[in-house]
Amino acid sequence: MTAPGNIRRGHWMNHAVIEAMTAAGLTAEILAAQIGVDPKTAARWANPGHIPQSRHRAKVAALLGREVADLWPNISKRRDPVWLRQWVDWERAAVALRWFELAWVPGLLQTEAYARATLAGESLSAREVEQLVEARVGRQAVLHRDRPPLLIAVIDEAVLWRPVDGDRDLMREQCEHLAACARLPSVQVFVVPASVGMYPGLGGPLILAELPDGEQVGHVDSQARAEIVTETADVATLVLRWERIRGEALSRAQSLDLITKAAEHHGPDRRAVA
């Protein structure tokens, strides 16, 4: 089977997509032009784990003369909530993610135990909790692929010191994991110190995803369902707010030092036992 367009042949390819493109006489360039995306983006759809964004998926399938489920069967097995899937698709496609959290460690940098703790007390069954934890941890694979996005994470210092039901080991392991992630080539972690006082981040968390074509989309969390932001003016507001928040943070080295100190703080109680 010959791979059309800029798609390289290999056993790791999504052969259903390749066969459909060949049958339809479409190259990655032609498909990209009809969908309105970069040709490299269209070429990646032939690789496992690379699925068109939800807004493009049905049109791509129609152009290829196939059902969406036939081209990307794993969609039906996804564990992430339906309302979050569009954002997860953008997260996977992003070349850069700018993420601020006021109260939590960012989801892509959480340990499984910490992720589970964030769901404690919610009106969820044990099965639902496990599905959400599995989905959140599974999303972290994006940081370990051959070409991961640049993740710039900024957190409020209070996140590092906040105990989790007195479980020192859980927070120690989370801080150690955060420090390890911060040392990855594609990850930068910054901390806004408590000494800053009032700053724009107190308005709540935000995420910005920069896509291969230069488009940016935002994600704003709340006590209810999160909101995906796509309007240009609203995204511009988030960008300005992000820059102001980032400007209050410590340097990478200072932030890593503080994270390391937090891990030590949450370590075993070393006081002598009488």
C-alpha positions as CSV (number, residue, x, y, z in Angstrom):
1,M,0.0,0.0,0.0
2,T,1.4,3.4,-1.0
3,A,0.9,6.2,1.5
4,P,-0.6,9.3,-0.2
5,G,0.9,12.8,0.0
6,N,3.4,13.6,2.8
7,I,2.5,10.5,4.8
8,R,5.4,8.1,5.5
9,R,4.7,4.4,5.4
10,G,5.2,2.3,8.5
11,H,3.6,-0.4,10.7
12,W,2.5,2.3,13.2
13,M,0.2,4.0,10.6
14,N,-3.6,4.1,10.8
15,H,-4.2,1.9,7.7
16,A,-7.9,2.6,7.7
17,V,-7.2,6.3,7.1
18,I,-4.5,5.5,4.5
19,E,-6.7,3.2,2.6
20,A,-9.6,5.7,2.6
21,M,-7.3,8.5,1.4
22,T,-6.0,6.3,-1.4
23,A,-9.5,5.2,-2.5
24,A,-10.7,8.8,-2.5
25,G,-7.6,9.9,-4.4
26,L,-6.8,12.5,-1.7
27,T,-3.3,13.5,-0.6
28,A,-2.6,15.2,2.7
29,E,-2.3,18.5,0.9
30,I,-5.6,18.2,-0.9
31,L,-7.4,17.0,2.3
32,A,-5.8,19.9,4.3
33,A,-6.9,22.4,1.7
34,Q,-10.5,21.2,1.8
35,I,-10.6,21.1,5.7
36,G,-8.7,24.3,6.2
37,V,-5.7,23.0,8.2
38,D,-2.0,22.7,7.7
39,P,-0.9,19.7,5.5
40,K,1.3,18.4,8.3
41,T,-1.8,18.3,10.5
42,A,-3.7,16.3,7.9
43,A,-0.8,13.9,7.5
44,R,-0.7,13.2,11.2
45,W,-4.3,11.9,11.1
46,A,-2.8,8.7,9.6
47,N,-0.9,8.1,12.8
48,P,-2.5,6.3,15.8
49,G,-3.6,8.6,18.5
50,H,-3.9,11.6,16.2
51,I,-7.6,12.3,15.7
52,P,-9.0,15.4,13.9
53,Q,-10.6,18.0,16.2
54,S,-14.3,17.4,16.8
55,R,-15.2,20.3,14.6
56,H,-13.3,18.7,11.6
57,R,-14.0,15.0,12.2
58,A,-17.3,14.5,10.5
59,K,-16.1,16.5,7.4
60,V,-12.9,14.5,7.1
61,A,-14.8,11.3,7.3
62,A,-17.3,12.5,4.7
63,L,-14.5,13.4,2.3
64,L,-12.9,10.0,2.8
65,G,-16.3,8.2,2.3
66,R,-16.1,6.5,5.7
67,E,-17.7,6.6,9.1
68,V,-15.8,8.3,11.9
69,A,-15.9,5.2,14.0
70,D,-14.3,3.2,11.1
71,L,-11.4,5.6,10.8
72,W,-10.8,6.2,14.5
73,P,-12.5,3.4,16.5
74,N,-10.8,4.4,19.7
75,I,-13.0,7.5,20.0
76,S,-15.8,5.3,21.4
77,K,-13.4,4.0,24.1
78,R,-12.3,7.5,25.4
79,R,-12.5,7.9,29.1
80,D,-12.5,11.7,29.2
81,P,-15.9,13.4,29.7
82,V,-17.8,14.2,26.5
83,W,-17.8,17.9,27.2
84,L,-14.0,17.9,27.6
85,R,-13.2,16.0,24.4
86,Q,-12.9,19.0,22.1
87,W,-10.3,20.5,24.5
88,V,-8.4,17.2,24.7
89,D,-8.2,17.1,20.9
90,W,-6.7,20.6,20.9
91,E,-4.4,19.7,23.7
92,R,-3.0,16.8,21.6
93,A,-2.6,19.0,18.6
94,A,-1.0,21.9,20.4
95,V,2.6,23.0,19.8
96,A,2.5,24.9,23.1
97,L,0.4,24.9,26.2
98,R,0.4,27.8,28.7
99,W,-1.3,26.7,31.9
100,F,-2.0,28.6,35.1
101,E,-3.4,27.0,38.2
102,L,-4.4,28.8,41.4
103,A,-5.5,25.8,43.6
104,W,-4.2,22.6,42.0
105,V,-1.2,21.1,40.3
106,P,-1.9,21.2,36.5
107,G,-3.6,18.0,35.3
108,L,-0.8,17.0,33.0
109,L,1.6,17.1,35.9
110,Q,-0.4,15.3,38.5
111,T,0.3,11.9,40.0
112,E,-2.4,9.3,40.0
113,A,-3.0,9.6,43.7
114,Y,-3.2,13.4,43.6
115,A,-5.6,13.3,40.7
116,R,-7.8,10.9,42.6
117,A,-7.6,13.2,45.7
118,T,-8.9,16.2,43.7
119,L,-12.1,14.3,43.0
120,A,-12.7,13.4,46.7
121,G,-16.1,14.5,47.9
122,E,-17.6,14.8,44.4
123,S,-21.0,13.2,43.6
124,L,-19.3,10.4,41.6
125,S,-19.3,6.6,41.8
126,A,-16.1,4.8,42.4
127,R,-16.2,3.7,38.8
128,E,-16.6,7.2,37.5
129,V,-13.7,8.4,39.7
130,E,-11.5,5.7,38.2
131,Q,-12.5,6.6,34.7
132,L,-11.8,10.3,35.2
133,V,-8.4,9.5,36.9
134,E,-7.5,7.2,34.0
135,A,-8.4,9.8,31.4
136,R,-6.4,12.6,33.2
137,V,-3.3,10.4,33.6
138,G,-3.7,9.1,30.1
139,R,-3.6,12.7,28.7
140,Q,0.0,13.0,30.1
141,A,1.3,10.8,27.3
142,V,1.4,14.0,25.2
143,L,4.5,15.1,27.2
144,H,6.4,12.0,26.4
145,R,5.9,11.6,22.7
146,D,8.7,12.2,20.1
147,R,7.6,15.8,19.6
148,P,5.8,17.0,22.7
149,P,4.3,20.4,23.0
150,L,6.1,23.1,25.0
151,L,4.3,23.2,28.4
152,I,4.7,26.3,30.4
153,A,3.0,25.9,33.7
154,V,2.6,28.6,36.4
155,I,1.2,27.7,39.8
156,D,0.4,29.7,42.9
157,E,2.8,28.9,45.8
158,A,-0.1,27.8,48.0
159,V,-0.5,24.7,45.8
160,L,2.8,23.4,47.0
161,W,2.0,23.6,50.7
162,R,-1.6,22.6,50.9
163,P,-1.9,19.2,52.6
164,V,-4.2,16.5,51.3
165,D,-6.1,15.1,54.3
166,G,-2.9,14.9,56.3
167,D,-1.3,12.5,53.7
168,R,2.3,13.7,53.7
169,D,3.5,11.0,51.4
170,L,0.9,11.9,48.8
171,M,2.0,15.5,48.7
172,R,5.7,14.6,48.9
173,E,5.4,12.3,45.9
174,Q,3.4,14.9,44.0
175,C,6.0,17.6,44.6
176,E,8.8,15.2,43.7
177,H,6.9,14.3,40.5
178,L,6.4,18.0,39.7
179,A,10.1,18.6,40.1
180,A,10.9,15.7,37.8
181,C,8.5,17.1,35.2
182,A,10.0,20.5,35.5
183,R,13.3,19.0,34.4
184,L,11.9,17.7,31.1
185,P,13.2,19.6,28.1
186,S,9.7,20.5,27.0
187,V,8.3,21.5,30.4
188,Q,8.8,24.8,32.3
189,V,7.3,25.2,35.7
190,F,7.1,28.6,37.5
191,V,5.8,29.5,40.9
192,V,4.1,32.7,41.9
193,P,5.4,33.3,45.5
194,A,3.1,34.2,48.3
195,S,5.0,37.4,48.8
196,V,3.4,38.8,45.6
197,G,0.1,39.4,47.3
198,M,-2.8,40.3,45.1
199,Y,-2.3,39.5,41.4
200,P,-4.5,38.7,38.3
201,G,-4.2,34.9,38.9
202,L,-6.6,35.2,41.8
203,G,-9.3,35.5,39.2
204,G,-8.9,31.8,38.5
205,P,-7.1,29.2,36.4
206,L,-6.7,29.4,32.6
207,I,-5.0,27.4,29.8
208,L,-4.0,28.6,26.4
209,A,-3.3,26.1,23.6
210,E,-1.3,27.2,20.5
211,L,-2.1,25.1,17.5
212,P,0.2,24.4,14.5
213,D,-1.5,27.0,12.3
214,G,-0.9,29.7,15.0
215,E,-4.5,29.7,16.2
216,Q,-4.9,30.0,20.0
217,V,-7.8,28.6,22.0
218,G,-8.4,28.9,25.7
219,H,-9.8,26.9,28.6
220,V,-11.2,28.5,31.7
221,D,-12.3,26.4,34.7
222,S,-15.0,27.1,37.2
223,Q,-16.9,25.5,40.0
224,A,-19.3,24.2,37.4
225,R,-18.4,23.0,33.9
226,A,-15.3,24.5,32.3
227,E,-15.6,26.9,29.3
228,I,-13.7,26.6,26.0
229,V,-12.8,30.0,24.7
230,T,-12.4,30.5,20.9
231,E,-13.6,34.1,20.3
232,T,-10.5,36.2,19.2
233,A,-11.2,39.0,21.6
234,D,-11.7,36.7,24.6
235,V,-8.6,34.7,23.7
236,A,-6.7,38.0,23.6
237,T,-7.9,38.9,27.1
238,L,-6.6,35.5,28.4
239,V,-3.2,36.1,26.7
240,L,-2.9,39.4,28.4
241,R,-3.9,38.0,31.7
242,W,-1.4,35.1,31.2
243,E,1.4,37.5,30.6
244,R,0.6,39.5,33.7
245,I,0.5,36.3,35.8
246,R,3.7,34.9,34.3
247,G,5.4,38.2,35.1
248,E,4.8,37.7,38.8
249,A,6.4,34.3,39.0
250,L,9.9,33.3,40.2
251,S,12.6,32.2,37.7
252,R,12.6,28.5,36.7
253,A,15.6,27.8,39.0
254,Q,14.0,29.6,41.9
255,S,10.7,27.8,41.3
256,L,12.4,24.4,41.1
257,D,14.2,25.1,44.4
258,L,10.9,26.0,46.1
259,I,9.2,22.9,44.7
260,T,12.1,20.8,46.1
261,K,11.8,22.4,49.5
262,A,8.0,21.7,49.5
263,A,8.8,18.0,48.8
264,E,11.1,18.0,51.8
265,H,8.5,19.7,53.9
266,H,6.0,17.0,53.2
267,G,8.5,14.2,53.9
268,P,8.4,11.9,56.9
269,D,8.4,13.4,60.3
270,R,12.0,13.0,61.4
271,R,11.5,13.9,65.1
272,A,12.9,11.4,67.4
273,V,10.5,9.0,69.0
274,A,10.7,8.9,72.8
